[in-house]
């Protein structure tokens, strides 16, 4: 089976999306890019995460053509490929419909640095202009807006997070959702203060070796 370990990871982290409340039903999608082979393992379209097995995960090339798999790849395949094409540092993408991040996206509101943990995603998480799901327009909007950050909100849709590997991308999605909830709660009380850009630069630098022995 091609990209066996990558497909195992996609199936495993798909279940984690549900367990962690980052999405519901069959919403969202995730993928891993093996740059050595130029192939991407991506979650299948419309299949419940609890039922998804490694063999259900679809392998495609960088043009989106199916290399191995009996199911259709996620409808957001183009968005994943657009991020990989733009960002040589990215090895995995996680797209969620998490409640608080999506709430901000429905306001077409970026997520500022109200908590230092936003540093896992960058200095802020911008909101990409709306485009219909599963379209080239959405892929271009997301990949253009994300820049060099690790996450981007998708207007009236959800969140896209990325990282060097799938655990890193999933962590970004979790941290952004946590910060989005903090921001939502803070705005319910007043106007949240934002951490200065210089301090966020310091935080991001410290995160560069976070968790290493």
C-alpha positions as CSV (number, residue, x, y, z in Angstrom):
1,X,0.0,0.0,0.0
2,X,1.5,3.3,-1.1
3,X,2.2,5.9,1.7
4,X,1.1,3.3,4.3
5,X,2.3,5.2,7.4
6,X,0.9,8.5,6.1
7,X,-2.5,6.8,5.5
8,X,-2.5,5.4,9.0
9,X,-1.8,8.8,10.4
10,X,-4.6,10.4,8.4
11,X,-7.1,7.8,9.6
12,X,-5.9,8.2,13.2
13,X,-6.0,12.0,13.3
14,X,-9.4,12.0,11.6
15,X,-10.8,10.2,14.6
16,X,-9.0,12.8,16.8
17,X,-10.8,15.6,15.0
18,X,-14.1,14.2,16.2
19,X,-12.8,13.3,19.7
20,X,-11.4,16.7,20.3
21,X,-14.5,18.5,19.0
22,X,-12.7,20.2,16.1
23,X,-15.4,19.1,13.7
24,X,-18.7,17.2,13.6
25,X,-20.0,14.5,11.2
26,X,-17.9,14.3,8.1
27,X,-16.9,18.0,8.1
28,X,-13.3,19.0,7.6
29,X,-10.4,17.0,6.1
30,X,-6.7,16.4,6.5
31,X,-3.7,15.3,4.5
32,X,0.0,14.4,4.6
33,X,2.4,15.3,1.8
34,X,5.4,13.0,1.1
35,X,7.6,15.4,-0.9
36,X,10.1,12.7,-1.7
37,X,7.6,10.9,-3.8
38,X,5.4,13.9,-4.7
39,X,2.3,12.1,-3.4
40,X,-0.3,13.2,-0.9
41,X,-2.4,11.0,1.4
42,X,-5.8,12.8,1.9
43,X,-9.0,11.8,3.8
44,X,-11.8,10.5,1.6
45,X,-14.9,12.5,0.8
46,X,-18.0,12.0,2.8
47,X,-16.9,9.0,4.9
48,X,-17.4,9.2,8.7
49,X,-14.0,9.4,10.5
50,X,-14.9,6.6,12.9
51,X,-15.3,4.3,9.8
52,X,-12.2,5.5,7.9
53,X,-9.5,2.9,7.6
54,X,-6.0,3.5,6.2
55,X,-7.0,1.8,2.9
56,X,-9.9,4.4,2.6
57,X,-7.4,7.2,2.6
58,X,-6.7,8.4,-1.0
59,X,-3.2,8.9,-2.5
60,X,-3.0,11.6,-5.2
61,X,-0.2,13.3,-7.1
62,X,0.5,17.0,-7.0
63,X,-1.9,17.5,-10.0
64,X,-4.7,15.9,-8.0
65,X,-4.8,12.7,-10.0
66,X,-5.6,9.5,-8.0
67,X,-2.6,7.3,-7.7
68,X,-4.1,4.7,-5.3
69,X,-7.5,4.4,-3.5
70,X,-11.0,3.3,-4.2
71,X,-12.7,6.4,-2.8
72,X,-13.0,10.0,-4.0
73,X,-10.5,12.4,-2.3
74,X,-11.8,15.2,-0.1
75,X,-13.7,18.0,-1.9
76,X,-11.0,20.4,-0.6
77,X,-8.2,18.6,-2.3
78,X,-7.4,21.7,-4.3
79,X,-6.9,23.8,-1.2
80,X,-4.5,21.3,0.3
81,X,-2.5,21.1,-2.9
82,X,-2.4,24.9,-3.2
83,X,-0.9,25.2,0.3
84,X,1.7,22.5,-0.5
85,X,2.7,24.2,-3.7
86,X,3.2,27.6,-2.0
87,X,4.8,26.4,1.2
88,X,7.9,24.2,1.0
89,X,7.9,24.0,4.8
90,X,4.5,22.4,5.1
91,X,4.1,18.6,5.3
92,X,0.5,18.3,6.5
93,X,-2.8,20.2,6.4
94,X,-5.7,20.0,8.8
95,X,-9.0,21.7,7.9
96,X,-11.6,21.9,10.7
97,X,-15.1,23.4,11.4
98,X,-14.3,24.0,15.0
99,X,-16.9,26.2,16.7
100,X,-15.1,29.2,18.0
101,X,-12.7,29.6,15.0
102,X,-15.6,29.2,12.7
103,X,-17.6,31.8,14.7
104,X,-14.9,34.4,14.0
105,X,-14.8,33.3,10.4
106,X,-18.5,33.9,10.1
107,X,-17.8,37.5,11.3
108,X,-15.0,37.7,8.7
109,X,-12.9,38.6,11.7
110,X,-9.2,37.8,12.0
111,X,-7.9,36.3,15.3
112,X,-5.3,38.7,16.9
113,X,-2.7,37.8,19.4
114,X,-4.8,38.1,22.5
115,X,-3.0,35.0,24.0
116,X,0.6,34.0,23.5
117,X,-0.4,30.5,22.3
118,X,-1.5,32.1,19.0
119,X,2.3,32.0,18.3
120,X,1.9,28.4,17.2
121,X,0.1,29.8,14.2
122,X,1.9,33.1,13.8
123,X,1.5,36.7,14.9
124,X,-2.3,36.5,14.1
125,X,-4.7,34.3,12.1
126,X,-6.0,36.2,9.2
127,X,-9.4,35.6,7.6
128,X,-9.5,34.6,3.9
129,X,-12.3,36.1,1.8
130,X,-15.3,33.9,1.2
131,X,-15.4,31.4,-1.7
132,X,-17.6,28.4,-2.3
133,X,-16.3,25.2,-0.7
134,X,-14.4,22.8,-2.9
135,X,-13.6,25.4,-5.5
136,X,-10.3,26.7,-7.0
137,X,-11.4,30.1,-5.8
138,X,-11.3,28.9,-2.2
139,X,-8.0,27.2,-2.7
140,X,-6.5,30.5,-4.0
141,X,-8.1,32.6,-1.3
142,X,-6.7,30.4,1.5
143,X,-3.2,29.9,0.0
144,X,-2.9,33.7,-0.7
145,X,-4.1,34.8,2.7
146,X,-2.1,32.4,4.9
147,X,1.2,33.8,3.8
148,X,3.9,32.4,6.0
149,X,1.6,31.7,8.9
150,X,0.5,28.2,10.1
151,X,-3.2,28.9,10.0
152,X,-5.9,30.9,8.2
153,X,-9.6,31.3,8.9
154,X,-11.9,30.7,5.9
155,X,-14.8,33.1,5.9
156,X,-18.2,31.5,6.7
157,X,-16.5,28.1,6.6
158,X,-13.8,27.1,9.1
159,X,-10.1,26.9,9.8
160,X,-7.1,25.6,7.8
161,X,-4.0,24.7,9.8
162,X,-0.7,23.4,8.6
163,X,2.7,22.2,9.9
164,X,5.8,20.2,9.2
165,X,3.9,17.0,10.0
166,X,0.4,15.9,11.0
167,X,0.9,16.1,14.8
168,X,2.2,19.7,14.3
169,X,-0.7,20.8,12.1
170,X,-3.2,19.2,14.5
171,X,-1.6,21.0,17.4
172,X,-1.9,24.3,15.5
173,X,-5.6,23.6,14.9
174,X,-6.2,22.9,18.6
175,X,-4.3,26.0,19.8
176,X,-6.1,28.3,17.4
177,X,-9.5,27.0,18.6
178,X,-8.4,27.6,22.2
179,X,-7.3,31.1,21.4
180,X,-10.5,31.8,19.4
181,X,-12.6,30.8,22.4
182,X,-10.6,33.0,24.7
183,X,-11.0,35.9,22.2
184,X,-14.8,35.3,21.9
185,X,-15.1,35.3,25.7
186,X,-13.0,38.4,26.1
187,X,-15.0,40.3,23.5
188,X,-18.2,39.4,25.4
189,X,-16.8,41.4,28.4
190,X,-14.9,44.2,26.7
191,X,-12.2,45.0,24.2
192,X,-9.3,42.5,24.4
193,X,-5.8,43.9,24.5
194,X,-3.4,42.6,21.9
195,X,0.2,41.4,22.6
196,X,2.7,43.7,20.8
197,X,4.2,42.4,17.6
198,X,7.7,42.5,19.0
199,X,6.7,40.3,21.9
200,X,5.0,37.9,19.5
201,X,8.3,37.7,17.6
202,X,10.0,36.6,20.8
203,X,7.3,34.0,21.5
204,X,7.5,32.6,18.1
205,X,11.3,32.3,18.4
206,X,10.9,30.4,21.7
207,X,8.3,28.1,20.1
208,X,10.9,27.1,17.4
209,X,12.5,24.6,19.8
210,X,9.5,24.1,22.1
211,X,9.3,20.5,23.3
212,X,12.7,19.4,22.1
213,X,15.1,17.6,24.4
